[in-house]
Amino acid sequence: MTVGTETTATILHADLDAFYASVEQLLDPALRGRPIAVGGGVVLAASYEAKAFGVRGGMPGRRARELCPGLIFVAGHFREYQRLGDAAIKVLGDFTPLVERISIDEAFADVAGCTHLFGPPDEIARMIRRRVRAELGLPISIGVARTKHLAKIASQVAKPDGLVVVDPEVELAFLHDLPVELMWGVGPVTRARLAESGVHTIGQLAEMPGWSLERLLGRAAGEKLSALAWNRDPRAIETRRRSHSAGAQSALGRKPAEERVFVPALRHLADRVATRLRAKSRPGRTVTVRVRFADLRSVTRAVTLDAPVSATTILAEIAEELVRGILAQHPEEKSISLLAISVSHLGDRPQLQLELPLGLADERRRPGSRTGMARGQADRAIDAIRARFGWQAVGYGSVALGPSRSVPDAFRELAEKDL
């Protein structure tokens, strides 16, 4: 599908369709055309056949089976996801060196400098789609536009297994007719707030006065969404972008909002995040937690520390305190469906500042205190053992003895970006 008659757009956004489920259907032809879900206690991914019944990622497995009685659950082949995801991104790299991978199954590419070799952008996109289908057996949707934001929206419109090219001359007409939830940064909560104000399309959002949008969403979010609604997106392709944060999340299904549930989950997440921070020597100063309740409403809290941290136990204790604060402020919420931890304001190999024992209230959480240094030494010992014998060789008692997790660690690792 081409929007407009001629294009000078050169930014491609390529996104493998229902990737995890598509891989499972590729590996087992008997699953093709049938509703399947990767996971068990929690749906990690669903095929288009399952999505037609309302099954979505992050949904409890019991609810998914209620919506789709014929749903087939598969455990997942995580190494195959990694292999095929890498192979698909490599196809993009065969056309241009300007590739920015943003997840295991999607990437941006700028083809402005290679049209003299391979033809116009729309033809390059067609060749990429043909190769991915022929070489890997997977469907891939591609959007082509003048900006990254519009290219990503175009690829969503193209799904499943399609191509949409947006000519700059008609890009606003194309963009403004689309539902507002297609925009980057518009999740269920933001969409609901906009809907309450009668805003359902991107065009309606674009016409909102700045002061009204700021009052509704806050200054930063309002300014960002207003600019994107007019397709003002100056971001270039970043081939070697370093992450400004590290995070992990756990879909719990629907669990009681109790310490016996959230403490082990948070400690496991803190272990994953802190291990990555230490591996790259990039401790961070701001710790953020997100709690999603049973009605899918999310609450986020953050704290910025005096000194950057990367110790697992310190990060876990801070996250637990933030979650306790959230639950205390929302006593009516009795169930949790998701927990997330992220660390931002990352440093680069900072020198550890030793601290005198002054009896401060947060002394245990200061990396330079006696307790903080002891915790750091324990972390380094665990890291060394895991590097030699594998992740499961050793762990923290409070994590190892926690409840079984319905989301495999292998799936989380696929979603974790390199620092």
C-alpha positions in Angstrom: 0.0 0.0 0.0 1.3 3.4 -0.9 -0.1 6.6 0.5 0.6 9.3 -2.1 2.0 9.0 -5.6 5.7 9.6 -5.1 7.9 9.3 -2.1 11.1 10.9 -0.9 10.7 9.2 2.5 13.8 7.1 3.4 13.2 5.9 6.9 12.1 2.3 7.2 10.6 0.6 10.3 10.6 -3.1 10.0 8.7 -5.2 12.5 8.3 -9.0 12.4 4.6 -9.9 12.8 3.5 -11.7 16.0 7.2 -12.7 16.1 7.3 -15.3 18.9 4.1 -17.0 17.8 5.1 -16.9 14.1 8.4 -18.7 15.0 6.5 -21.4 16.8 4.2 -21.9 13.8 7.3 -22.0 11.6 8.9 -24.7 13.7 5.7 -26.8 14.0 3.6 -26.6 10.8 0.7 -28.2 12.7 0.3 -24.9 14.6 -0.2 -22.8 11.4 -3.5 -21.2 11.2 -4.4 -22.1 14.8 -4.7 -19.8 17.8 -1.5 -20.3 19.9 0.1 -18.5 22.8 3.7 -18.6 24.1 3.7 -19.0 27.9 1.5 -20.7 30.4 0.6 -18.9 33.6 1.0 -15.6 31.7 0.6 -15.1 27.9 4.0 -13.9 26.6 2.9 -13.6 23.0 -0.1 -14.6 20.9 -0.7 -15.4 17.3 -3.0 -13.3 15.1 -5.5 -16.2 15.3 -5.5 -15.9 19.1 -5.6 -12.1 19.0 -8.8 -12.3 17.1 -10.4 -13.6 20.3 -8.9 -10.8 22.4 -5.9 -12.7 23.7 -3.0 -10.3 24.4 0.5 -10.5 25.9 0.7 -10.1 29.6 -2.8 -11.6 30.1 -3.3 -14.4 32.7 -3.4 -17.8 31.0 -6.7 -18.6 32.7 -8.3 -15.5 31.2 -6.8 -16.3 27.8 -8.3 -19.8 27.8 -11.7 -18.3 28.7 -11.6 -16.0 25.7 -10.3 -18.6 23.4 -11.2 -22.2 24.4 -9.2 -23.7 21.6 -6.0 -21.8 22.5 -2.8 -23.9 22.3 0.0 -23.0 24.7 3.6 -23.6 23.8 6.6 -23.3 26.0 8.7 -21.3 23.6 12.0 -21.7 21.8 14.0 -18.8 23.0 17.3 -19.5 21.2 15.3 -19.7 17.9 13.8 -16.3 18.7 17.3 -14.9 19.1 18.7 -16.6 16.0 15.8 -15.6 13.7 15.6 -12.1 15.1 19.3 -11.6 14.4 18.9 -13.0 10.9 16.1 -10.6 10.1 18.0 -7.6 11.2 21.0 -8.8 9.2 18.9 -8.6 6.1 18.4 -4.9 6.7 22.1 -4.5 7.2 22.7 -6.0 3.7 21.1 -2.9 2.2 22.4 -0.1 4.5 24.8 0.3 7.5 22.4 2.8 9.1 20.3 0.3 11.1 19.0 1.0 14.6 17.7 -2.1 16.3 15.2 -1.3 19.0 14.1 -4.8 20.1 14.7 -8.4 19.1 12.1 -8.2 16.3 12.1 -4.6 15.1 14.5 -2.0 13.7 14.8 1.3 11.9 16.9 1.8 8.8 17.8 4.8 6.7 18.2 3.9 3.0 18.8 7.4 1.7 22.4 6.6 0.8 21.8 3.3 -1.0 19.0 4.1 -3.5 21.5 4.4 -6.3 22.4 0.7 -5.6 19.0 -0.9 -4.9 16.4 1.5 -6.2 13.8 3.7 -4.4 12.9 3.1 -0.7 9.6 1.3 -1.5 11.4 -1.2 -3.7 14.1 -1.7 -1.0 11.3 -2.4 1.5 9.8 -5.0 -0.9 13.1 -6.7 -1.4 13.6 -6.9 2.4 10.2 -8.4 2.9 10.7 -11.0 0.1 14.1 -12.0 1.5 12.8 -12.4 5.1 9.9 -14.5 3.8 12.1 -16.6 1.5 15.1 -17.1 3.7 13.5 -17.2 7.2 9.9 -18.2 6.5 8.6 -15.3 8.6 6.2 -12.4 7.8 7.5 -8.9 8.3 5.6 -5.5 8.0 7.5 -2.4 7.0 6.5 1.3 7.1 8.4 3.9 5.1 8.2 7.6 5.9 10.1 10.8 6.4 10.5 10.4 10.2 11.0 7.6 12.6 7.7 8.2 14.4 5.7 8.1 11.2 7.6 5.1 9.9 6.7 3.1 13.0 3.1 4.1 12.8 3.1 3.1 9.1 4.4 -0.4 10.0 1.6 -0.8 12.5 -1.0 0.2 9.8 0.7 -2.3 7.5 0.2 -5.3 9.8 -0.2 -8.1 9.3 2.5 -8.9 6.6 2.2 -5.6 4.7 4.0 -2.5 3.4 2.8 1.1 3.8 4.8 4.0 2.2 3.8 7.5 3.3 4.6 10.3 0.9 5.7 13.5 2.7 3.1 15.5 0.7 0.2 13.7 2.3 1.7 12.6 5.6 -0.5 14.8 7.8 -3.6 13.7 6.1 -2.6 10.1 6.6 -1.5 10.6 10.2 -4.4 12.7 11.5 -7.0 10.1 10.6 -5.4 7.4 12.7 -6.4 6.5 16.3 -4.3 8.2 18.9 -3.2 4.9 20.5 -0.9 4.3 17.6 1.4 7.1 18.8 4.6 6.4 20.7 3.9 7.2 24.3 0.1 6.7 24.3 -0.7 3.7 26.5 -4.0 2.7 28.0 -3.9 5.4 30.8 -3.1 8.3 28.4 -5.6 7.0 25.8 -8.3 7.0 28.5 -7.5 10.6 29.6 -7.6 11.8 26.0 -10.8 10.0 25.3 -12.4 11.8 28.3 -11.6 15.0 26.6 -13.1 13.8 23.3 -9.7 13.1 21.7 -9.7 9.8 19.7 -7.6 10.6 16.6 -4.2 12.0 16.1 -5.7 14.9 14.2 -7.9 15.8 17.2 -4.8 15.7 19.4 -2.9 17.9 17.0 -5.6 20.6 17.3 -5.7 20.6 21.1 -4.4 23.9 22.5 -1.0 23.5 24.2 -2.2 24.6 27.6 -5.1 22.1 27.5 -2.8 19.2 26.6 -0.3 20.3 29.2 -2.9 20.4 31.9 -4.2 17.0 30.9 -0.9 15.1 30.5 1.8 17.3 32.0 4.2 19.7 30.2 6.8 17.2 29.0 4.4 14.6 27.7 2.1 17.2 26.2 4.8 18.9 24.3 6.2 15.6 23.0 2.9 14.3 21.8 1.9 17.6 20.2 5.1 17.6 18.2 4.6 14.0 17.1 1.0 14.7 16.1 2.4 17.2 13.6 5.1 14.7 12.6 7.9 16.9 14.1 10.4 14.2 14.9 14.1 15.2 14.4 15.6 12.0 15.6 18.2 10.4 13.3 19.1 6.7 13.1 21.5 5.8 15.9 23.5 2.8 15.0 25.5 2.7 18.3 23.1 4.1 20.8 23.9 3.5 24.4 21.0 2.9 26.7 20.3 5.6 29.3 18.6 3.1 31.6 18.3 -0.5 32.4 15.1 -2.3 33.4 13.2 -5.5 33.7 9.6 -6.3 34.4 7.6 -9.3 35.5 4.0 -10.1 34.4 2.4 -11.8 37.4 -1.0 -12.6 36.0 -3.2 -11.6 38.9 -1.6 -12.0 42.3 -2.5 -10.6 45.8 -0.9 -7.2 46.6 1.0 -8.7 49.4 4.7 -8.8 50.5 4.9 -12.5 50.0 4.2 -11.9 46.3 6.0 -8.6 45.5 9.1 -9.0 47.6 10.5 -12.1 45.8 9.4 -10.7 42.4 11.2 -7.4 43.1 14.4 -9.1 44.3 14.5 -11.3 41.2 14.1 -8.2 39.0 16.7 -6.3 41.0 19.1 -9.2 40.5 18.6 -9.1 36.8 19.0 -5.3 36.5 21.9 -4.9 38.9 23.8 -7.8 37.3 23.7 -6.0 33.9 24.7 -2.7 35.5 27.8 -4.3 37.1 28.7 -6.1 33.9 29.0 -2.8 32.1 30.3 -0.8 35.2 27.4 1.6 34.8 25.7 2.1 38.2 22.7 4.5 38.3 21.3 7.2 40.6 17.6 7.1 39.8 15.5 4.0 40.7 12.0 3.7 39.3 9.3 1.1 40.0 6.1 0.5 38.2 3.1 -1.4 39.6 0.2 -2.4 37.4 -3.0 -3.4 39.1 -5.6 -5.9 38.0 -7.5 -3.2 36.0 -4.3 -2.5 34.0 -3.9 0.9 35.6 -0.3 1.6 36.4 1.4 3.7 39.1 5.1 4.7 38.9 7.3 6.0 41.6 11.0 7.0 41.5 13.8 8.2 43.8 17.1 9.8 42.9 20.0 8.9 45.2 23.1 10.8 46.2 25.4 8.1 44.9 24.9 5.7 42.0 24.2 2.1 42.9 24.5 -1.3 41.2 24.3 -3.7 44.2 21.5 -6.2 44.0 20.3 -6.0 47.7 20.5 -2.2 47.7 18.4 -1.9 44.6 15.9 -4.5 45.9 15.4 -2.7 49.2 14.8 0.7 47.5 12.3 -0.9 45.0 10.5 -2.6 47.9 10.2 0.7 49.8 8.8 2.4 46.7 6.2 -0.4 46.1 5.2 -0.3 49.7 4.6 3.4 49.3 2.4 2.9 46.2 0.3 0.2 47.9 -0.1 2.4 51.0 -1.5 5.2 48.8 -3.8 2.8 47.0 -5.3 0.6 49.7 -8.3 -0.2 47.6 -6.1 -2.2 45.2 -6.0 -5.8 46.2 -4.2 -7.4 43.1 -1.1 -6.8 41.1 -0.6 -7.9 37.5 2.9 -6.5 36.8 6.0 -5.2 38.5 8.9 -3.4 36.9 12.2 -1.9 38.0 14.4 0.5 36.0 17.6 2.4 36.9 18.6 5.5 35.0 21.1 8.4 35.2 23.8 5.8 34.5 27.4 6.6 35.2 30.6 5.4 33.5 33.0 3.5 35.7 32.9 6.0 38.6 35.4 5.8 41.5 33.8 4.5 44.7 33.7 7.3 47.3 34.3 5.7 50.7 32.2 7.0 53.6 32.7 7.3 57.3 30.2 5.5 59.6 28.2 8.5 60.6 25.1 6.6 61.6 22.9 7.9 58.8 19.5 6.4 58.3 20.3 5.2 54.8 23.9 4.1 55.5 23.2 0.5 54.5 22.2 1.7 51.1 25.3 3.8 50.5 27.8 2.0 48.2 30.8 3.5 50.1 29.7 2.5 53.5 31.0 -0.6 55.3 27.8 -2.5 54.6 27.6 -1.2 51.1 31.1 -2.4 50.3 30.4 -5.8 51.8 27.3 -6.1 49.6 29.3 -5.1 46.6 31.9 -7.8 47.4 29.2 -10.4 47.7 27.7 -9.3 44.3 31.1 -9.6 42.6 31.6 -13.1 44.0 28.2 -14.2 42.7 29.0 -12.6 39.3 32.2 -14.5 39.1 30.6 -17.8 39.9 27.8 -17.2 37.3 30.3 -16.3 34.7 32.0 -19.6 35.1 29.1 -22.0 35.9 26.0 -20.2 34.6 23.2 -18.1 36.0 21.5 -20.9 37.9 24.7 -21.9 39.7 24.3 -19.5 42.6 21.8 -16.8 43.7 20.4 -14.8 46.6 18.5 -16.8 49.1 15.5 -14.6 49.2 15.2 -14.9 45.4 16.0 -18.6 45.1 13.4 -19.4 47.7 10.7 -17.2 46.2 7.7 -18.5 44.4 8.1 -20.1 41.0 7.9 -17.6 38.1 5.5 -18.0 35.3 7.6 -16.0 32.9 10.9 -17.8 32.0 14.1 -15.9 32.5 15.1 -16.7 28.9 12.1 -14.6 27.7 13.2 -11.7 30.0 16.7 -11.8 28.6 15.4 -11.4 25.1 13.8 -8.1 26.1 16.8 -6.7 28.0 18.7 -4.2 25.9 22.5 -4.0 26.0 24.0 -1.1 27.9 
